[in-house]
Amino acid sequence: MPKMIASRLLRLVLTLLTVSFATFVMVNVLPGDAINALIPIDAQQDQEFVEQVREEWGLNDPMLVRYGRWLGNAVTGDLGDSIVTGQPVTAEITHRLPITLEIMFVAVGLSLLLAVPVGVFSAYREGKRPDRVISGFAQLGLSMPVFVTGLILIYIFALKLNWFPATGWNRPSNGIGPNLKTVALPAMSLAITEAAVYTRVLRSDMISTLKENYILSARAKGLTDRFVLFRHGLRPSLLTLVTVVGLSVGTLIGGTLVVEFLFAIPGIGRRIFSAIYQRDFMMVQGITVLITAFYVIVNTVVDVAYMVIDPRIRRTN
């Protein structure tokens, strides 16, 4: 276990260095000039003023020098200041990150609450009408883009039933009820597709597990189907699902961009899109490094979860 954690930490550091440098290079080779975001258009005619601003922000330094300066500050927790708003990047990320994380974790939680029992039941009734119906709905969920699902949910639950607001965001500090109402539709938009993926993955593994000899032995002992399914069949079938959940959690932190725009939510996804458009390279750099770190950490948690689920993996490490 300690060796595994040390190797994952080393992988995290190397991944962050690689991604941060690649992002820095790509942002700097984009068409346009970052100076346009720093000063008004009418002031850009004053070349002396433009050069002064360039010197203040270090834009005249070679790219490697600027990257080294940014990296040195990032190690201390300083991700720089936004060249558009002038606010610290860390402060803006800290303000927006809880919004994206809440949507993401609620979406994953809803997906698992639906996918686990439905996937197990579908495998148990393999080839029969319930299985075919569930597979059909899963295929429908997979084929619908998130923005289409979101629009349908807005039309039904916001415009027709008036149960939830169509746009906006309420933080938990404004009350749990108002907060859950604003997170419901965005999370459901993401959860429908994720639940379809989880259901198909779990169904496939569960079908294979139910054909194992120890499952047949458990049934021969007279154990109930529910006990056999959830006690003996579910746990060995979770490894692939855990992998898929880990990958989806890592990508959803950036993939909430669509729902954040659709529901006018001030999260990380929406901010990185506007930062790329405005050439706010400090903001792009900070958010990208954050997403990368989160992705690697989630995959490390998945590796640990493997050991909890399957003791054989724990004994080999």
N, C-alpha and C positions, 0 to 999 in steps of 0.2 A: 504493500500500500504506500509507504513513504516514497519508494522509488518511483512508483507511478505518478504520484503527486508532483515530485520534483521534475520529472520529465515533462509533465503537462505545463508546469510553470515556465520551464525553459522554452517550450513550444509557444506559450503565450507571448513571451518577450520577443522571440524571433518573428512571430507573426505580426505583432504590433509594429515592429521596426520596418518590416517589409511593406506592409500595407500603408503605413504612414508616409514612407518615402515615395511609394508609387502614387499615392493620392496627391502628395505635394507636387510631384512632377506633372501629373495630368492636369491639375488645376492651373499650374503656371503656363502650360502650353495651350490653354484654351484661347480662342480668338478674343480680342479685346484687351483692355487695359484696366487693371484694378484701380488705377487712379480715378477712373470715372465714377467709382462708387464713393470716393473719399471727398471730392470737391464738386461744387455745382458746375454746370456746363459753362455758364458765363465766365467763371473764374479760370477755366482751363486755357483761356487765351493768354493768361499771364504765365509765361514760361518760367520766370524766376520763382513765382509762387508754387508752380507745379513741381519744380526741382526741390524746393524746400520741403514740400510735403513728402516727396519721394525719399528724401534723406531721413526725415523723421520716422517714417515707417520702414526704412531699410530696404526699399524696393530697388535701389540701385546696386545693392550687394549681389554677388553671384548667388545662384540658387542653392548651392551646397552650403554656403555660409548662412543663408537664411534658414535652411532646414536645420542646420546644426544649432542655431540660436533657438529655434522653436523647440527642438528636442530637449535641449538643456532646460528650458523653462517648463516643458511638459512633465519632466521627471519630478519637478517640485510641485506639480498640480496646477501650474499656470498654463492654460491653453491659449493665452493671448486675448486680444480684444477684437470684437467684430468691427470690420472696417466700414460697415454700414450704420450700425447703431451706436458704436463706441462702447458698448457694454461688454463686460468680461464674458468670454465664451462659456466658461465654467458656470457662471451664474445663470445664463440663459438656458443651458442644458439642464441644470438642476431644476429650473422652473418648469420646463416642458417634459422632462423625462418621466415623472410620475404619471402623467396623462397617458403617454404611449404605453407604459408598462401596465397600467390598469386595464386598458382596452385589450392588450395582448393576453394577459393572464386570465381575464374573464372569458375571453374567446376560447382559449385552450381548455379552461375548466368546463365550460359549457360543452365543448366538443367531446371531451372525455366522458362526461356524465351521460351523453347520448350514445357515443360510439361503443363504449365497453359493453353495456347490456345488450344493445342491438347487434353488435358484432358476434357476441357469444351466442345469442339466440339464432342468428342467421346461420352460423356454423352448425348448431345443433339440429336445425331443420334443413340441412343442406339438400338442394335440389327440389324442395317442396315449394308450395305457393308462397308462404311467408318469406322464404329465402329469395325467391324471384322478385317479390315486391320490394324488399329491402334493397336488393341489388339495383333495381330500377331507380329507386329514389337516390341511392348513392351515386349512380351514374349521372343523374340529373344535377345533383349538387356539385359534382366535379366539372360538369360542362358549363355551369353558369359563372361568368366573371363576377368578381366581388362587387363592382359598381352596379351591375344589373340587380344582384341580390339586394344591395343597399337601396336602390330606387324602389324595388318592389316592397321592401319593408317600410320605407317612408310612406309610400302610397297607402298601404294597408293600416299600419299602426299609428302613423302620425296624422295623415290627412283624413282617412275614413273613420277610424276608431278613436283618434285623438288620445291615445294612451301614453305616447311618448313624444317628446319634442323632436322636430325634424333636424334642427341644427343647434349649435351652441354647446357649452360645457359648464357644468357645475362641479367645483371641487368638493371633496369630502368635508372640508371646513364649512361649506354652505349647507350641510345636512346630508346624511346618508341617502335619504329618499330621493331628493333632487339629483344627487350624484348618480345613483343607480339608474334613474330614468334617462339621463343623458348618455350613459355608457351602454345601455341595453341594445339599441339598434346598431351602433358600430360593431359591438362585440358579436352580435348575432350575424351580421353580414360576413364577418371573418369565420365564425364558428361553423356555418353551414358547409362551406367547402372543406374545412379541416375535419369536421365530423365524418364527411363522406370518405376522406382519405383514411382516417383512423379505422373506420368500420371495415373497409375493404382489406386493409392490412391485417387487422385482428382476425377477421373471418378466415382469411387464407391460412394463417398460422394455426388457428384453432382447429380447423378441419384436419390438418396434418397431425396435431397433437391427439385428437380424439380417436385416431386410428392406431395409436401406440398400444403395446401389450399391457402396460400398467393401467391404462384406462379401462381396458376390457376386464382386467382382474378386479379393479375397483367396482365395476358394475356387477361382476359375478358374485361379489361379496354381499350384494343387496343394498349398496349405498344408493341414496336418492340421486336422481339426475342433477338436481341443483347443487348438491354437495360435490359430486364428481366434476361438474363443469367449473365451478368457481374455486374449489379447493385443489383439485388435481390437474385440471385442464388449463385454467387461466394463467397461472404463474409462469409455466414454461413457454406460453405463447406470447408473453409480453415483451420479449427482447427486441423484436423488430419494431413493435409499437413504440417502445421507449426511444429507440433510435430516431424514428420518424418524428416523434413529439419533440425531441431535442433539436432536430434540424429545423422544424417549423417554428419553435420558440426563438431560435437564433435569427431566423429570417423575418419573422413577423415584426420585429422591432423596427425594421426598415420598410416592411411591406404594408404597414398601416397608412402609408402615404395616401392611398386611394380613398380610404374611408375618412381620413382626416380632412381631405379636401371636400369630399362629398358632404360630410356633416359639419363642416366649418369648425374643426377642432384644432386648437393650437398646440399640436404635439411635435415630436422630433421629426417625423416624416415630412410634415408640411414645411418645417423650418429648413431642412436640408435642401429641399427643392428650390425654395426661394433664395437660399444662399448660393446655390449653383448658378441660378439665373442672374443674380446680382454680382457674381464673381467675388463673393465674400469668402475668400480662400481660408481665412482663419476659422470661420464657422464650419465650413465643409470639412476641414482637417480635424477639428475637434469631434464633430459628430461621427465621422467615419471611424476614427480610432475608438470611440465609445462602442459603436456597433460591433467592431471587430473584437474588442475585448469581451463584450457580452457573449458573442457567438462562441469564442473559445472556452469561456468559463462554463457555458451551458453544456458544451460537449464534454468537458471534464466531469461535470455533475452526472451526465449520462453514463460515462465510464464507471463511476462509483455506483450508480444505480444498477449496472450490470452485476456487480459483485453482490449486491444485496439480493437481487432476484435469483441469481444462479450461483450457489456456493462453489460450483466447479471452477468458475472463473476466478473466484477469490483465492482458491487454493493454488492456482497457477501463477499468481502475482506475488 
